[in-house]
Amino acid sequence: MAEDRLFGVHGAALAVRSQRMGVLASNIANASTPGYKAKDIDFSAALKSAAAGSVDAGIAASTRYRIPTQMSMDGNTVELATEQTAFAENAIAYQTTLAFLNGRIGTLTRALKGE
């Protein structure tokens, strides 16, 4: 694939981080839903699987339920502070990956223009 040579693993990383952001946002949205089980994506495992094959298959195989530090009475395993911290860290990593890709695309554009 030509894009693999141009962008390396960063394209798959962006896709995995995007999916993880959705999972974490779902956890936050369901913080008060009785019986809701918080999930997360193991980024390293998902990225390894994505590099070997499909991004979607890697994400599906790497999605895990969180083990809470303190169980709630209604069976909900979302710990809001943990989810918000993970969401913020993932958002920063997403922005970093996106900035790298934008820089790479800018370099390729300048090269094609002969600048």
Summary of the structure (lengths in Angstrom):
residues: 115
radius of gyration: 17.4
end to end distance: 26.2
largest distance: 64.3
contacts: 321
relative contact order: 0.17
helix: 68%
strand: 5%
